[in-house]
Amino acid sequence: MKNQTYPTDLTNRQWNCIKDLIPPAKTGGCPRTVDPRQVINAIFSVVVGGIQ
């Protein structure tokens, strides 16, 4: 499934600048099921566009 893109989504260049700042998943817990980039994009979408 291809994700829909929004104007607030990070570009590849922006993502490459911040991806190392996101801590890795902890061992022993459940594996991550959502891509951290998608989470950041969702946060930016709400911050910039608000919930209208």
Secondary structure as UniProt FT lines:
FT   TURN            7..8
FT   HELIX           12..18
FT   HELIX           19..21
FT   TURN            27..28
FT   HELIX           36..49
//
